[in-house]
Amino acid sequence: DEKSQLQNKAKALRVLRECEPDVCLLQESYDIDGDRPQLGAWMAGELGWNSWQGESTHLCVLTPLAIEERYFHAVWHGVGARLEDEAGRALDVYSIWIDWRAYLPYALRDDPAIEDAALLACESEGSDRLQQARSILEHLETTGRTAGDVPLLVGGDWNCPSHLDWTADTARAYRFKRALRLPVSALVASRGFVDCFREVHPDPLRRPGFTPGPQWELQLP
């Protein structure tokens, strides 16, 4: 209802004020009934920040930094921007979302005896996650985002875990994990990206990081 929507917006705004991030990559930045601002634009106005959503249905880049360029991939799956701080340093960022269906940990939870091949098929047959991840990477490569000397951060709702968290050690510690090279995160890593969370917290046992997926930064030479 309207009261809950207003409360949720206020909570999101309070989190940003407390954390003071340099950039927030939003998903589900919808308008409300078609007559109120999208969440990202509304929060940008409240904070005096900048935002870019463009044609996207729900993805938004929200930041106190200057937005120097704006990028677009797909209404549901990707929008990006080039940000610049007061020192003139640039950063390319993308907010992304890929298919939520056939969430791999739930498939294992619901059928602990499922074969590895069937489990991995969640990414390419039960959902379109693998194809959508390929499409995002192709966009980043063909538009030159991965070729320059500007760092690139790609984050959002991957709706899948990382292969860096599904290891022999974590499989022994957690019931619903196996030692598998999960295809979506492995694909992103193979293109030169690194998992930002795992760079800071390399041990998935000490810091499991229970989130829908990693945030990836391009590791430049």
PAGUSE-989455 format. One line per field, with one value per residue (C-alpha): residue number from 1; residue in one letter; x, y, z. Coordinates in pm, 1 decimal, decimal comma. Example, Ala and Ser with C-alpha at 12.3 -4.5 7.8 and 13.67 -1.06 7.14 Angstrom:
# PAGUSE-989455
i: c(1	2)
aa: c(A	S)
u: c(1230,0	1367,0)
v: c(-450,0	-106,0)
w: c(780,0	714,0)
//
This chain:
# PAGUSE-989455
i: c(1	2	3	4	5	6	7	8	9	10	11	12	13	14	15	16	17	18	19	20	21	22	23	24	25	26	27	28	29	30	31	32	33	34	35	36	37	38	39	40	41	42	43	44	45	46	47	48	49	50	51	52	53	54	55	56	57	58	59	60	61	62	63	64	65	66	67	68	69	70	71	72	73	74	75	76	77	78	79	80	81	82	83	84	85	86	87	88	89	90	91	92	93	94	95	96	97	98	99	100	101	102	103	104	105	106	107	108	109	110	111	112	113	114	115	116	117	118	119	120	121	122	123	124	125	126	127	128	129	130	131	132	133	134	135	136	137	138	139	140	141	142	143	144	145	146	147	148	149	150	151	152	153	154	155	156	157	158	159	160	161	162	163	164	165	166	167	168	169	170	171	172	173	174	175	176	177	178	179	180	181	182	183	184	185	186	187	188	189	190	191	192	193	194	195	196	197	198	199	200	201	202	203	204	205	206	207	208	209	210	211	212	213	214	215	216	217	218	219	220	221)
aa: c(D	E	K	S	Q	L	Q	N	K	A	K	A	L	R	V	L	R	E	C	E	P	D	V	C	L	L	Q	E	S	Y	D	I	D	G	D	R	P	Q	L	G	A	W	M	A	G	E	L	G	W	N	S	W	Q	G	E	S	T	H	L	C	V	L	T	P	L	A	I	E	E	R	Y	F	H	A	V	W	H	G	V	G	A	R	L	E	D	E	A	G	R	A	L	D	V	Y	S	I	W	I	D	W	R	A	Y	L	P	Y	A	L	R	D	D	P	A	I	E	D	A	A	L	L	A	C	E	S	E	G	S	D	R	L	Q	Q	A	R	S	I	L	E	H	L	E	T	T	G	R	T	A	G	D	V	P	L	L	V	G	G	D	W	N	C	P	S	H	L	D	W	T	A	D	T	A	R	A	Y	R	F	K	R	A	L	R	L	P	V	S	A	L	V	A	S	R	G	F	V	D	C	F	R	E	V	H	P	D	P	L	R	R	P	G	F	T	P	G	P	Q	W	E	L	Q	L	P)
u: c(0,0	98,5	208,2	442,0	588,0	666,5	822,6	1040,5	1159,0	1245,4	1443,7	1643,2	1717,5	1829,2	2071,3	2235,1	2271,0	2433,3	2668,9	2759,9	2862,8	3035,5	2792,4	2478,7	2368,5	1992,2	1749,6	1369,9	1380,6	1023,1	782,7	470,2	142,1	299,4	258,9	542,5	918,7	1124,0	1305,9	1651,8	1543,6	1351,5	1649,4	1881,5	1653,5	1641,6	2019,5	2126,7	2293,4	2287,8	2108,5	2081,0	1809,3	1733,3	1513,6	1558,2	1249,3	1410,6	1791,5	1959,2	2301,7	2277,5	2582,0	2705,7	2976,3	2945,1	2798,8	3009,8	2872,9	2565,6	2548,3	2257,1	2241,1	1886,6	1571,2	1577,6	1943,1	2188,3	2249,8	2583,2	2760,1	3103,6	3156,7	3418,8	3528,5	3660,0	4016,3	3918,9	3942,6	3699,6	3510,1	3269,4	2984,3	2695,7	2383,6	2265,0	1995,8	1961,9	1697,9	1568,3	1419,7	1565,8	1777,5	2055,3	2077,9	1702,5	1724,2	1983,1	1783,5	1467,5	1645,4	1967,2	2024,7	2014,9	2298,9	2565,4	2470,9	2106,8	2207,7	2431,0	2152,5	1963,0	2185,4	2125,9	1807,0	1598,9	1675,3	1836,7	2108,0	2405,4	2288,8	2206,2	2548,8	2708,8	2504,1	2614,6	2980,1	2945,0	2799,6	3084,8	3341,5	3189,6	3135,5	3495,9	3421,2	3673,0	3945,1	4041,0	4227,9	3914,0	3823,7	3491,0	3254,7	2961,4	2721,5	2362,9	2134,0	2301,4	2049,9	2318,3	2608,5	2976,6	3195,2	3444,5	3198,3	3117,8	3435,9	3528,7	3573,3	3240,7	3062,3	3176,3	3058,2	2723,6	2451,9	2342,2	2675,5	2894,5	3241,1	3130,6	3259,9	2933,9	2900,6	2784,1	3050,1	3314,5	3229,4	3262,9	3592,5	3724,9	3684,9	3927,5	3688,1	3752,2	3495,0	3531,8	3397,6	3635,0	3927,6	3863,2	3744,8	3920,0	3807,7	3448,7	3436,0	3523,3	3315,3	3048,3	2888,0	2531,9	2412,2	2246,2	2576,7	2913,2	3008,3	3269,9	3546,4	3756,3	4118,1	4318,2	4684,9)
v: c(0,0	365,9	384,7	85,5	226,2	556,2	375,8	163,5	471,5	642,7	337,1	327,1	696,9	656,2	377,3	595,2	885,2	657,6	480,1	778,9	563,3	700,0	506,8	299,7	56,9	19,9	-243,3	-213,9	165,4	166,1	452,5	419,9	397,6	594,4	928,7	953,2	971,9	656,1	560,5	654,7	994,4	1061,7	975,9	1182,0	1480,9	1425,6	1388,3	1642,8	1361,3	1258,2	961,3	786,4	539,5	636,1	384,7	112,7	-30,7	-41,9	-8,3	309,4	452,6	681,1	883,4	1204,2	1215,3	1389,6	1179,4	1253,3	991,3	769,6	414,4	184,6	-190,8	-319,9	-204,5	-495,9	-593,1	-303,0	70,8	239,4	568,9	724,3	898,6	1155,9	1278,6	1621,7	1510,6	1422,7	1047,1	846,2	522,2	335,4	161,5	-59,4	-159,8	-499,9	-758,5	-1110,4	-1382,7	-1481,3	-1819,3	-2157,6	-2007,0	-2258,5	-2278,9	-2334,7	-2615,8	-2789,5	-2722,7	-2869,1	-3172,1	-3253,1	-3556,0	-3351,7	-3435,2	-3173,7	-3144,0	-3077,2	-2824,2	-2636,5	-2641,9	-2397,7	-2127,2	-2205,2	-2411,1	-2331,7	-1963,2	-1725,0	-1612,3	-1745,1	-1598,4	-1265,2	-1253,5	-1322,2	-1040,5	-795,0	-888,4	-857,8	-509,6	-405,8	-535,0	-399,6	-54,2	-34,5	-33,4	-314,9	-182,3	150,4	257,8	355,3	104,9	-72,0	-187,3	-414,2	-485,0	-556,8	-855,9	-1155,4	-1394,0	-1659,8	-1741,6	-1724,3	-2023,4	-1869,0	-1953,6	-2306,0	-2489,6	-2818,2	-2636,9	-2454,6	-2770,2	-2938,1	-2644,5	-2567,7	-2813,5	-2645,6	-2589,0	-2807,8	-2777,7	-2656,5	-2403,3	-2216,5	-2096,1	-1733,9	-1615,8	-1831,2	-1666,0	-1316,8	-1407,5	-1550,6	-1206,8	-1044,8	-935,4	-990,4	-1035,3	-718,9	-879,1	-1175,4	-942,9	-780,7	-1099,4	-1390,1	-1666,0	-1778,4	-1969,1	-1672,8	-1427,6	-1621,2	-1303,5	-1431,0	-1216,4	-1294,1	-1253,1	-1082,5	-737,0	-756,3	-508,5	-533,5	-608,4	-381,9	-447,7)
w: c(0,0	-20,9	344,1	305,2	-15,8	154,6	451,2	221,6	31,8	359,5	475,2	150,9	180,0	542,1	447,1	182,2	422,2	679,3	436,4	216,5	-83,6	-393,5	-612,1	-563,4	-836,2	-804,9	-924,5	-904,0	-934,4	-1056,4	-1066,9	-852,4	-1038,8	-1321,5	-1147,6	-894,9	-952,0	-998,3	-679,7	-808,5	-933,9	-613,2	-391,6	-612,3	-557,1	-181,9	-155,4	-413,7	-610,8	-976,5	-1130,6	-1465,7	-1556,6	-1914,0	-2094,4	-1834,8	-1673,1	-1328,6	-1331,4	-1209,2	-1134,4	-830,6	-721,7	-560,7	-830,1	-1164,7	-1447,5	-1755,2	-1997,4	-2004,4	-2140,5	-2220,4	-2281,2	-2229,4	-2050,4	-1806,8	-1802,1	-1801,8	-1779,6	-1715,5	-1669,4	-1653,7	-1321,1	-1231,8	-889,9	-793,0	-868,5	-1225,8	-1175,1	-1390,1	-1324,5	-1551,5	-1367,6	-1476,8	-1288,0	-1412,9	-1351,3	-1494,3	-1479,1	-1135,2	-1234,0	-1129,7	-851,3	-811,9	-428,7	-409,2	-665,1	-447,8	-130,6	-282,0	-431,3	-240,0	-467,6	-790,2	-1029,7	-1096,1	-1464,0	-1381,1	-1118,0	-1360,0	-1619,9	-1397,0	-1545,2	-1913,0	-1940,1	-1632,7	-1682,4	-1932,2	-1689,6	-1883,9	-2214,3	-2053,1	-1887,2	-2226,7	-2378,5	-2108,7	-2159,1	-2536,9	-2492,2	-2262,5	-2509,5	-2831,4	-2682,6	-2566,2	-2195,3	-2135,6	-2364,5	-2209,1	-1899,7	-1705,8	-1429,0	-1480,6	-1204,8	-1294,9	-1011,0	-930,8	-906,5	-1071,6	-911,6	-880,0	-647,1	-738,3	-815,1	-568,9	-290,3	-410,7	-318,8	-153,2	179,0	168,6	53,2	374,5	583,6	418,9	325,9	6,4	-166,7	-383,9	-533,9	-877,4	-1128,7	-1165,9	-1525,0	-1492,1	-1247,3	-1416,9	-1749,3	-1603,2	-1436,3	-1763,1	-1924,2	-1680,4	-1405,3	-1035,6	-759,9	-548,8	-232,0	-261,8	-325,8	12,5	188,9	13,1	252,8	177,3	505,7	726,2	523,2	331,6	198,4	164,7	-128,7	-463,6	-642,1	-666,9	-786,8	-1058,1	-1140,2	-1452,4	-1361,4	-1593,8	-1677,9)
//
